[in-house]
């Protein structure tokens, strides 16, 4: 078998996972030395650190002063679930889904909460539903960026300013990498493990005044677990949004989140974070344009994600395989890159079409992506050679 020569340049960091994502450049365990370990999260020190996360988050993202920012349990999933279970019911619901996580919210709304006035607006992997179909007399639930499909909402122009319902946005792989129109969003959720490269476990829940009004005027028809409860006696539990978390947080994880926020401030804030992500997408776009073997899963450039970049293999030898063969070949590409220590965890999501998924968020260096593309070309050539010999 004629094995292609390996590229001379290797990524300095091979971590391209779409969650947990790569740590920020220059990170080391030493940044955690000031963590409030062995201290209560309700101590003066513990609450100060939690409040610091909230304040720095507001400043970097430009979250309006009258919006509430809370640290909640169970990562982005917990934050979304808290919003759905606490807020839905008074109005009909339009829920958009074009990838795995959006489809999960559809399942929760229909099969767990068992709400009946629900419109599901769907699209396949690589596509975006017609967001113009949204009825803003209803509540609208959607992801901003489809982490498992590489498709994002390009802007918020489709969202009505005079809406009657709430907009509930899962923004976990978008926030800190894309420009979110806060005046159009009533609920925003995300986790530290995505764009900021933080550790997992906790989620962020951001509420507009309209969302708070809904919380204080609506009592869900179903039992509410303690970990989801945001009101007491019909009033918002305000302490949640000052760092008084419902559950006990990891102060080690909190320290790591603070480090990421301080890094973001040091490089120029949100504008720089967005620019880094877009520059990374541009590297991959130039490579795709010159490659006969790779293309974006998202055909429309306007909706391509600059964080979770999903790619399909278009090489003739790959297209000639059956579905099982394509899945195995794509896995083999990922395994080769893993064995060489140049890229970890870049297989397509399990429910997505066979291919690759490369994290290109702000913690990734452009030079590492440039080096990675050569290695993917190499791995594709190796798999083609292996299949030719086997045939």
Secondary structure in CASP SS format (residue, H / E / C, confidence):
PFRMAT SS
TARGET T0000
AUTHOR 0000-0000-0000
METHOD secondary structure of the structure
MODEL  1
X C 1.00
X C 1.00
X C 1.00
X C 1.00
X C 1.00
X C 1.00
X C 1.00
X C 1.00
X C 1.00
X C 1.00
X C 1.00
X C 1.00
X C 1.00
X C 1.00
X E 1.00
X C 1.00
X C 1.00
X C 1.00
X C 1.00
X C 1.00
X C 1.00
X C 1.00
X C 1.00
X C 1.00
X C 1.00
X C 1.00
X C 1.00
X C 1.00
X H 1.00
X H 1.00
X H 1.00
X H 1.00
X C 1.00
X C 1.00
X C 1.00
X C 1.00
X C 1.00
X C 1.00
X C 1.00
X C 1.00
X C 1.00
X C 1.00
X C 1.00
X H 1.00
X H 1.00
X H 1.00
X H 1.00
X H 1.00
X H 1.00
X H 1.00
X H 1.00
X H 1.00
X H 1.00
X H 1.00
X H 1.00
X H 1.00
X H 1.00
X H 1.00
X H 1.00
X H 1.00
X H 1.00
X C 1.00
X C 1.00
X C 1.00
X C 1.00
X C 1.00
X C 1.00
X E 1.00
X E 1.00
X E 1.00
X E 1.00
X E 1.00
X E 1.00
X C 1.00
X H 1.00
X H 1.00
X H 1.00
X H 1.00
X H 1.00
X H 1.00
X H 1.00
X H 1.00
X H 1.00
X H 1.00
X H 1.00
X H 1.00
X H 1.00
X C 1.00
X C 1.00
X C 1.00
X C 1.00
X C 1.00
X E 1.00
X E 1.00
X E 1.00
X E 1.00
X E 1.00
X C 1.00
X C 1.00
X H 1.00
X H 1.00
X H 1.00
X H 1.00
X H 1.00
X H 1.00
X H 1.00
X H 1.00
X H 1.00
X H 1.00
X H 1.00
X H 1.00
X H 1.00
X C 1.00
X C 1.00
X C 1.00
X C 1.00
X C 1.00
X E 1.00
X E 1.00
X E 1.00
X E 1.00
X E 1.00
X C 1.00
X C 1.00
X C 1.00
X C 1.00
X C 1.00
X C 1.00
X C 1.00
X C 1.00
X H 1.00
X H 1.00
X H 1.00
X C 1.00
X C 1.00
X C 1.00
X C 1.00
X C 1.00
X E 1.00
X E 1.00
X E 1.00
X E 1.00
X E 1.00
X C 1.00
X E 1.00
X E 1.00
X C 1.00
X C 1.00
X C 1.00
X C 1.00
X E 1.00
X E 1.00
X C 1.00
X C 1.00
X C 1.00
X C 1.00
X C 1.00
X C 1.00
X C 1.00
X C 1.00
X C 1.00
X C 1.00
X C 1.00
X C 1.00
X C 1.00
X C 1.00
X E 1.00
X E 1.00
X E 1.00
X E 1.00
X C 1.00
X C 1.00
X C 1.00
X C 1.00
X C 1.00
X C 1.00
X C 1.00
X C 1.00
X C 1.00
X C 1.00
X C 1.00
X H 1.00
X H 1.00
X H 1.00
X C 1.00
X C 1.00
X E 1.00
X E 1.00
X E 1.00
X E 1.00
X E 1.00
X C 1.00
X C 1.00
X C 1.00
X C 1.00
X C 1.00
X C 1.00
X C 1.00
X C 1.00
X C 1.00
X C 1.00
X E 1.00
X E 1.00
X E 1.00
X E 1.00
X E 1.00
X E 1.00
X C 1.00
X H 1.00
X H 1.00
X H 1.00
X H 1.00
X H 1.00
X H 1.00
X H 1.00
X H 1.00
X H 1.00
X C 1.00
X C 1.00
X C 1.00
X C 1.00
X C 1.00
X C 1.00
X C 1.00
X C 1.00
X H 1.00
X H 1.00
X H 1.00
X C 1.00
X C 1.00
X E 1.00
X E 1.00
X C 1.00
X C 1.00
X E 1.00
X E 1.00
X C 1.00
X H 1.00
X H 1.00
X H 1.00
X H 1.00
X H 1.00
X C 1.00
X C 1.00
X C 1.00
X C 1.00
X C 1.00
X C 1.00
X C 1.00
X C 1.00
X H 1.00
X H 1.00
X H 1.00
X H 1.00
X H 1.00
X H 1.00
X H 1.00
X H 1.00
X H 1.00
X H 1.00
X H 1.00
X H 1.00
X H 1.00
X H 1.00
X H 1.00
X H 1.00
X H 1.00
X C 1.00
X C 1.00
X H 1.00
X H 1.00
X H 1.00
X H 1.00
X H 1.00
X H 1.00
X H 1.00
X H 1.00
X H 1.00
X H 1.00
X H 1.00
X H 1.00
X H 1.00
X H 1.00
X H 1.00
X H 1.00
X H 1.00
X H 1.00
X H 1.00
X H 1.00
X H 1.00
X C 1.00
X C 1.00
X C 1.00
X E 1.00
X E 1.00
X E 1.00
X C 1.00
X C 1.00
X C 1.00
X C 1.00
X H 1.00
X H 1.00
X H 1.00
X E 1.00
X C 1.00
X C 1.00
X C 1.00
X E 1.00
X E 1.00
X E 1.00
X E 1.00
X E 1.00
X E 1.00
X C 1.00
X C 1.00
X H 1.00
X H 1.00
X H 1.00
X H 1.00
X C 1.00
X C 1.00
X C 1.00
X H 1.00
X H 1.00
X H 1.00
X H 1.00
X H 1.00
X H 1.00
X H 1.00
X H 1.00
X H 1.00
X H 1.00
X H 1.00
X H 1.00
X H 1.00
X H 1.00
X H 1.00
X H 1.00
X H 1.00
X C 1.00
X C 1.00
X C 1.00
X C 1.00
X E 1.00
X C 1.00
X C 1.00
X E 1.00
X C 1.00
X C 1.00
X C 1.00
X C 1.00
X C 1.00
X C 1.00
X C 1.00
X C 1.00
X E 1.00
X E 1.00
X E 1.00
X E 1.00
X C 1.00
X C 1.00
X C 1.00
X C 1.00
X C 1.00
X C 1.00
X H 1.00
X H 1.00
X H 1.00
X H 1.00
X H 1.00
X H 1.00
X H 1.00
X H 1.00
X H 1.00
X H 1.00
X H 1.00
X H 1.00
X H 1.00
X H 1.00
X H 1.00
X H 1.00
X H 1.00
X H 1.00
X H 1.00
X H 1.00
X H 1.00
X H 1.00
X H 1.00
X H 1.00
X H 1.00
X C 1.00
END
